[in-house]
Protein backbone atom coordinates (compact mmCIF):
# COMPACT_ATOMS: atom_id res chain seq x y z
CA UNK A 1 0.00 0.00 0.00
CA UNK A 2 1.20 3.52 -0.80
CA UNK A 3 2.48 4.99 2.47
CA UNK A 4 1.17 8.40 1.41
CA UNK A 5 -2.36 7.01 1.73
CA UNK A 6 -1.79 6.02 5.35
CA UNK A 7 -1.29 9.54 6.68
CA UNK A 8 -3.81 10.79 9.22
CA UNK A 9 -4.83 14.27 10.33
CA UNK A 10 -6.81 14.00 13.56
CA UNK A 11 -8.39 17.13 15.01
CA UNK A 12 -9.57 16.75 18.61
CA UNK A 13 -12.21 19.19 19.83
CA UNK A 14 -14.28 19.40 22.97
CA UNK A 15 -15.34 21.70 25.80
CA UNK A 16 -12.67 22.89 28.26
CA UNK A 17 -11.81 20.03 30.61
CA UNK A 18 -13.05 17.30 28.27
CA UNK A 19 -9.65 15.57 28.21
CA UNK A 20 -8.58 16.62 24.71
CA UNK A 21 -4.92 16.85 25.68
CA UNK A 22 -4.91 13.48 27.45
CA UNK A 23 -6.50 11.68 24.49
CA UNK A 24 -4.29 13.49 21.96
CA UNK A 25 -1.16 12.32 23.76
CA UNK A 26 -2.45 8.74 23.98
CA UNK A 27 -3.05 8.81 20.21
CA UNK A 28 0.38 10.33 19.69
CA UNK A 29 1.94 7.35 21.48
CA UNK A 30 -0.28 4.69 19.90
CA UNK A 31 -0.33 5.86 16.27
CA UNK A 32 3.11 7.51 16.17
CA UNK A 33 1.69 10.77 14.86
CA UNK A 34 3.13 14.24 15.38
CA UNK A 35 1.45 16.43 18.00
CA UNK A 36 0.24 20.01 18.05
CA UNK A 37 -1.51 21.35 21.14
CA UNK A 38 -2.79 24.91 20.85
CA UNK A 39 -2.96 25.51 24.62
CA UNK A 40 0.47 24.02 25.22
CA UNK A 41 1.96 26.00 22.32
CA UNK A 42 0.46 29.24 23.61
CA UNK A 43 1.87 28.60 27.08
CA UNK A 44 5.29 27.97 25.52
CA UNK A 45 4.95 31.19 23.50
CA UNK A 46 4.47 33.13 26.75
CA UNK A 47 8.02 32.23 27.73
CA UNK A 48 9.42 34.36 24.91
CA UNK A 49 9.77 37.69 26.69
CA UNK A 50 8.74 39.91 23.79
CA UNK A 51 5.58 42.02 23.47
CA UNK A 52 3.36 39.12 22.34
CA UNK A 53 4.74 36.72 24.95
CA UNK A 54 4.03 39.15 27.79
CA UNK A 55 0.59 40.06 26.45
CA UNK A 56 -0.34 36.38 25.99
CA UNK A 57 0.45 35.72 29.65
CA UNK A 58 -1.98 38.44 30.74
CA UNK A 59 -4.70 37.47 28.29
CA UNK A 60 -4.62 33.77 29.22
CA UNK A 61 -4.42 34.49 32.93
CA UNK A 62 -7.76 36.31 32.66
CA UNK A 63 -9.31 33.53 30.56
CA UNK A 64 -9.67 35.78 27.54
CA UNK A 65 -9.72 34.59 23.92
CA UNK A 66 -6.37 34.62 22.12
CA UNK A 67 -6.76 36.34 18.69
CA UNK A 68 -6.94 34.03 15.69
CA UNK A 69 -3.92 35.54 13.97
CA UNK A 70 -1.71 34.62 16.94
CA UNK A 71 -2.67 30.95 17.10
CA UNK A 72 -2.83 30.66 13.29
CA UNK A 73 0.75 31.89 12.97
CA UNK A 74 1.89 29.32 15.53
CA UNK A 75 0.18 26.35 13.85
CA UNK A 76 1.21 27.44 10.35
CA UNK A 77 4.85 27.30 11.47
CA UNK A 78 4.19 23.86 12.95
CA UNK A 79 2.57 22.50 9.76
CA UNK A 80 5.58 23.60 7.71
CA UNK A 81 7.83 21.83 10.23
CA UNK A 82 5.75 18.65 9.91
CA UNK A 83 5.95 18.78 6.10
CA UNK A 84 9.74 18.69 6.26
CA UNK A 85 9.86 15.49 8.33
CA UNK A 86 11.05 12.40 6.46
CA UNK A 87 9.05 9.72 8.26
CA UNK A 88 5.82 11.66 8.64
CA UNK A 89 2.66 9.64 9.36
CA UNK A 90 0.34 12.56 10.07
CA UNK A 91 -0.47 14.71 13.08
CA UNK A 92 -2.92 15.35 15.88
CA UNK A 93 -4.27 18.84 16.52
CA UNK A 94 -5.42 19.27 20.11
CA UNK A 95 -7.97 22.08 20.55
CA UNK A 96 -7.52 23.93 17.27
CA UNK A 97 -9.26 25.34 15.24
CA UNK A 98 -11.49 27.13 17.76
CA UNK A 99 -13.67 29.32 15.50
CA UNK A 100 -14.97 29.41 11.92
CA UNK A 101 -12.27 31.74 10.59
CA UNK A 102 -9.59 29.41 11.94
CA UNK A 103 -11.38 26.33 10.55
CA UNK A 104 -11.48 27.88 7.09
CA UNK A 105 -7.81 28.88 7.30
CA UNK A 106 -6.96 25.40 8.56
CA UNK A 107 -8.77 23.85 5.57
CA UNK A 108 -6.78 26.10 3.22
CA UNK A 109 -3.54 25.09 4.94
CA UNK A 110 -4.37 21.37 4.74
CA UNK A 111 -5.15 21.79 1.06
CA UNK A 112 -1.83 23.63 0.56
CA UNK A 113 0.12 20.82 2.24
CA UNK A 114 -1.92 18.16 0.38
CA UNK A 115 -3.50 16.63 3.47
CA UNK A 116 -7.10 17.76 2.86
CA UNK A 117 -8.52 14.25 2.37
CA UNK A 118 -6.88 12.80 5.51
CA UNK A 119 -8.91 14.70 8.11
CA UNK A 120 -11.02 13.19 10.90
CA UNK A 121 -12.47 15.40 13.64
CA UNK A 122 -13.06 13.87 17.07
CA UNK A 123 -15.49 15.65 19.41
CA UNK A 124 -15.06 14.57 23.04
CA UNK A 125 -18.49 15.47 24.33
CA UNK A 126 -19.15 16.35 27.99
CA UNK A 127 -21.82 18.50 29.64
CA UNK A 128 -21.25 22.08 30.77
CA UNK A 129 -21.67 20.96 34.39
CA UNK A 130 -19.05 18.22 34.01
CA UNK A 131 -16.67 20.64 32.30
CA UNK A 132 -16.93 23.20 35.10
CA UNK A 133 -16.51 20.53 37.78
CA UNK A 134 -13.37 19.07 36.18
CA UNK A 135 -11.71 22.41 35.56
CA UNK A 136 -12.21 23.78 39.06
CA UNK A 137 -10.71 20.65 40.58
CA UNK A 138 -7.91 19.58 38.21
CA UNK A 139 -4.31 20.32 39.18
CA UNK A 140 -1.03 21.05 37.44
CA UNK A 141 2.44 19.99 38.54
CA UNK A 142 4.45 23.03 39.60
CA UNK A 143 7.67 21.25 38.66
CA UNK A 144 7.11 19.52 35.29
CA UNK A 145 3.91 21.27 34.16
CA UNK A 146 1.92 18.04 33.74
CA UNK A 147 -1.87 18.32 34.05
CA UNK A 148 -3.62 16.02 36.53
CA UNK A 149 -7.26 15.55 35.44
CA UNK A 150 -10.05 15.32 38.00
CA UNK A 151 -11.20 11.88 36.94
CA UNK A 152 -10.88 8.30 38.21
CA UNK A 153 -7.72 7.38 40.13
CA UNK A 154 -6.15 10.79 39.43
CA UNK A 155 -8.40 12.32 42.10
CA UNK A 156 -6.41 10.50 44.79
CA UNK A 157 -3.02 11.93 43.84
CA UNK A 158 -1.35 14.19 46.40
CA UNK A 159 1.84 14.73 44.35
CA UNK A 160 2.69 14.51 40.64
CA UNK A 161 2.73 10.88 39.49
CA UNK A 162 5.60 11.63 37.07
CA UNK A 163 8.09 13.71 39.11
CA UNK A 164 6.59 13.95 42.61
CA UNK A 165 6.22 17.73 42.19
CA UNK A 166 3.74 19.90 44.07
CA UNK A 167 0.23 20.05 42.57
CA UNK A 168 -1.41 23.47 42.21
CA UNK A 169 -4.50 24.97 40.54
CA UNK A 170 -3.60 26.51 37.18
CA UNK A 171 -3.97 30.30 36.95
CA UNK A 172 -6.50 30.03 34.10
CA UNK A 173 -8.58 27.41 35.98
CA UNK A 174 -10.27 29.89 38.34
CA UNK A 175 -14.14 30.01 38.24
CA UNK A 176 -14.31 33.41 36.49
CA UNK A 177 -11.89 32.34 33.75
CA UNK A 178 -13.64 28.99 33.31
CA UNK A 179 -17.04 30.64 32.79
CA UNK A 180 -15.54 32.84 30.07
CA UNK A 181 -13.96 29.85 28.33
CA UNK A 182 -17.22 27.87 28.44
CA UNK A 183 -19.11 30.82 26.98
CA UNK A 184 -16.54 31.18 24.19
CA UNK A 185 -16.84 27.48 23.42
CA UNK A 186 -20.63 27.69 23.11
CA UNK A 187 -20.59 30.87 21.02
CA UNK A 188 -17.62 30.12 18.76
CA UNK A 189 -16.31 26.55 18.81
CA UNK A 190 -19.78 24.98 18.48
CA UNK A 191 -19.93 26.65 15.05
CA UNK A 192 -16.71 24.86 14.12
CA UNK A 193 -18.18 21.55 15.28
CA UNK A 194 -21.26 22.13 13.10
CA UNK A 195 -18.98 23.14 10.20
CA UNK A 196 -17.16 19.79 10.34
CA UNK A 197 -20.42 17.95 10.88
CA UNK A 198 -21.75 19.27 7.57
CA UNK A 199 -18.56 17.98 5.90
CA UNK A 200 -19.19 14.47 7.37
CA UNK A 201 -15.82 14.60 9.13
CA UNK A 202 -17.12 14.73 12.71
CA UNK A 203 -17.03 11.77 15.12
CA UNK A 204 -18.77 12.24 18.49
CA UNK A 205 -17.34 10.42 21.51
CA UNK A 206 -18.91 10.24 24.97
CA UNK A 207 -16.29 11.98 27.14
CA UNK A 208 -17.99 11.17 30.44
CA UNK A 209 -16.38 7.73 30.64
CA UNK A 210 -13.04 6.58 31.97
CA UNK A 211 -9.96 7.78 30.09
CA UNK A 212 -9.39 4.19 28.89
CA UNK A 213 -12.91 3.81 27.48
CA UNK A 214 -12.83 7.17 25.73
CA UNK A 215 -9.55 6.13 24.11
CA UNK A 216 -10.96 2.77 23.01
CA UNK A 217 -13.93 4.50 21.39
CA UNK A 218 -11.66 6.91 19.54
CA UNK A 219 -9.45 4.10 18.22
CA UNK A 220 -12.50 2.13 17.14
CA UNK A 221 -13.89 5.04 15.11
CA UNK A 222 -10.55 5.89 13.52
CA UNK A 223 -10.18 2.31 12.28
Buried (B, 14 or more C-beta within 10 A) or exposed (E): EEEEEEBBBBBBBBBBBBBBBBBBBBBBEEBEBBBBBBBBBBBBBBEEEEEBBEBBBEBBBEBBBBEBEBBBEBBBEBBEEBEEEEEBEBBBBBBBBBBBBBBEBBBEBBEEBEBEEBBBBBBBBBEBEBBBBBBBBBBBBEBEBBBBBBBEEBEEEEBBBEEEBEBEEBEBBBEEBBBBBBEBBEEBBBBBBEBBBEEEBBBBBEBBBEBEEBBEBBEEEBE
